[in-house]
Amino acid sequence: MLSEQQYAANKRLLQVRIAVEHSFAHVAINWTYTAFSKGLCSGKSPVAATFQTAVLLTNCLKCLRGSQTSTRFICPPPLLEDYLK
């Protein structure tokens, strides 16, 4: 049985987890190649470099357009110029 504090902490962590999962989903939505198991295949393509590039480009889009995650955490994204420095 969870205490009241543990229950509150779990509820708060669940909300954060959902926001983070949305960020990963945005990478897959914007760069569908990263979402397909046949698109990124270890040993046949540079998986880490491709995914890192997709995350970088997604972050650039979020700097320009804002995001649900930045709204959720009340933390506006930086200017694109500042992010890319």
N, C-alpha and C positions, 0 to 999 in steps of 0.2 A: 504494500500500500504506500503510495506516495504522500509525502507531507504536502501541506498547502504551498510551501515555498518551492518544493521540487516540481509540483504541478505547474506553478506560475513560470518557473524557469523553462520547463519543457515547452510550454505554450509559446513563450517568447522565442526560443530557438527554432521552433517550427516555422514561425513567421519569417525569420531570417533565412532559413533553409530554402523556403519557397522563393524568396527574392533572388538568392544565388542561383537556384535552378533555372529561373527565368533568364538570367544572364547567359547561362550555357545554352539555353534554347535559342536565344537570339543569334548566337554564333552559328548554330545549325540551320536556322531559318535564312540568315543572310548569305551563308556560304554552304549551300547544300552538299557540296562535295565532301565536307567534313562529317556529314551525318550518315553517309552510306558506308557500310562495312567494306564494300568493294572499292569505294573511292580511296580510302586510306588503308593501305595494306602494308604491314610491317615487312621490310625486306624488299618491297617493290616500289615504295615511294617514301620520300622524306616526311614521315608522319608528324614528327615534332615540329619541324620547320613550317609545314603547311598549317598545322593547327595554331601555332604561335602567330603566324601571319594573319590568319583569320581572326584571332582574338584582337590583334593590334588594329586591324581595319574596323572591326566591330566597335572597339573603344573610340576610334576616330569618329565613327558615325554617332556614337553616344555623346561625344563632345559637341557635335554640331546640332543634334536633335534632342538631347536630353534622354532620360530613360526612367523606367519604372523603378529600378533599383535606386537611382539617385534620389528620386522622389520619396521612396520608402524610408531611406536613411537620412532624409533632409540634408543632403549633401550635393549641391549642384556640381555638375561636371566641370572640369577646367576648360579654359579656352583651348582650342585645338593647337594653337601655336605653343602654348605652355606645356601641353601634354607631350608634344613631339620634341621638346628641347632635350 
